Amino acid sequence: MRGGWTGKVLRVDLSRKKFVVQDLDPKVAVDFLGGRGLAIKTLWEELPRGIDPLSPNNLLIFATGPLTGIPLPSSGKMVIAAKSPLTGGYGDGNIGTKASVQLKKAGYDAVIVSGRADEPSMIVIDDDMVEVKPAKDLWGLDTYKAQDELESQYGKNAGILVIGPAGERLVKISVVTSEKGRAGGRPGMGAVMGSKNLKALVIRGSKDIPLDNPKEVARLGGEAYKDIKSKENYDFWVRQGTMFTVEWANENSALPTYNFSEGVFDGFDKIGGNAMEKIYKVAQKGCPNCNMPCGNITEIKEGPYQGRRTEVDYENIAMNGSNLGIDNMNWVMTLNLFSDEMGLDAISMGSALAFATEAVHRGILSKDEVGVDLEWGNAPAMLEMARKIANKEGFGAVLAEGVAYAASKLGNGADKFAMHVKGLETSAYDCHAYIGMALAYGTSPIGAHHKDAWFISIEVREGRGVASKERVEKLIWMQNVRGGFFESAVACRLPWIELGFDLEWYTKFLKAATGLEYTWDDLYKISNRVYTLIRAFWIREKGGWSRSLDYPPAKWFEEPLTKGPLAGAKLDRDAYDRMLSWYYELRGWDEKGIPRKSTLRSLGLEEVIPKLESIVSLTE
Amino acid sequence: MKLRLLGKPRELLGKKELDLDLGRATLREVLEALPKEVRELVTDGRRFKMIVLINGVSAESRGGLDAEIGPDDEITIMPEVGGG
């Protein structure tokens, strides 16, 4: 390896408090890049089938890629992956953090954590020095206090990854956080870390990241940063970031409202980008190596967290604003800050609160049972319920397992309004009118998250309600670029998707960093390999597969929108089913969604065939 | 006809909506009536650089810049967003 990758993987066994540094197999690096690709390759090969995700057997992987950490745009990300306790399948998430850069500078492409520490612990990586240290004093601290404590010990430039009380208590909708408000790993990666008694990772690196052509990297970086700044929407983006999407989604009837019952919300402008920028925003924050920072730091002006600051973005605000019927931005920010401090996933927390509120409204759940006056718009009650989730108290303990579990516990048709796919709560886009986005959720390899494909813009621009094979082709292309390339390279997709930064830059970046001449066809094939291997992992862990697992929530098919310009819109099952069949066909999977043998062979995944064949029958 | 704007075009124009009295016109002619800095955000003269809807329906599917606009039509202009 000539550069990009460090060529080393750090393995830490918490049970034995031992670590070992291994070479990264060059073929794995070339064929899977890193990040998500490296994670699924590792989990497929090393994880025993059927393990409890919260047992010491699970592997928790922190993986960078060949673009991570080098001085090129938005390269400050890493992927956190494991078998998910929330879904029982493959789980991952990316996070923008100094820890990504520090890990590469310490000389590692990834850290793979196994076992379980016998007491609350943290892993401290200082270049070649690796220690598992006691963290009893940190256990129980919220993520902000833990961050402060670790920064005071290890310095402000240290890369710090930490879980909150939710992760410690094995709340399945918990995440890993960094730098007060950055979060990653929606499918319960916080709980996996908690199950290992691992409170934090602290990473400091002082080495140069190897590069094939450092001068070319510097030249490209200079040009690329300039190009990003010259984009027409640059200044607007930096001022509002993803928060403009509140207005945009409301305009297009896609703003999740009352547990995804509606796509428009009367108070949208009170919680949107304009209000945020003019009334609440006090500072800007970005990831390392980024010149288009999207972090909006806002100040809460009233309520229990008055005077506190929080980092807001669209997903969190929509899920804890319109989706709960709350139009008071101070309270929405309060819920956001609470979730960040506890290490709860703000998206799933909003979904769980909305699910419980709808259950109360439908008479399936009583307010006495939840112990809180759950009503749409009753923000203090929502905060109290969120506390119960974080503390696993009363009905909060049920919601802490995710809405799929809560629905199965409640019965009485609650599954009809539990908004999730494969157990992961739906992120913040209502799909009554967007069949392409519904398919994106249905086929996302971690459950209902928008990271892999975000299709609504295409559907608005080119026409809604189109269920064509061409649209499915576009969707797969989008998944392969967003969820395949960017999650494996590992770099942030936002320069491309938000400002129109040309994708052709990235093959040049890879060439300069690694010396390898990837074409987009090569990268597309890597993405296909990653998606198909993730699918194989799901099949292995579920013991089979059914098309129903690739379906979006029933509500979007059965209960149309009643408000806004698209009132009456709902998804069509036959049309969705046709698109799903095309999706399988284009991915080289059979009618049940199981990869074909010929596909596995063409992607260099021959070794997967016998393992899968022992579980399901494979078609040629 | 009515124009509704979101995001940066709205900021540049300084208002959410605009009523235009152009009788029947093509979409190209309607956009010509906008200030240059707004128009150039929306189109390069050949294709759209933003999402343009006519009565909530994609302008691309109605003939693009050559789409016919009547006095009662509503045109919505919004930036593309990437969905984070």
Interface residues (C-beta under 8 A of the other chain):
Chain A: E232 N233 F236 T242 F244 T245 E247 W248 E251 D313 Y314 E315 Y429 H450 W454 I456 S457 V460 R461 E462 G463 R464 R493 L494 W496 I497 E498 P565 L566
Chain B: L6 G7 K8 E11 L41 F48 K49 I51 L53 G56 V57 S58 E60 S61 T76 M78 P79 E80 V81 G82 G83 G84
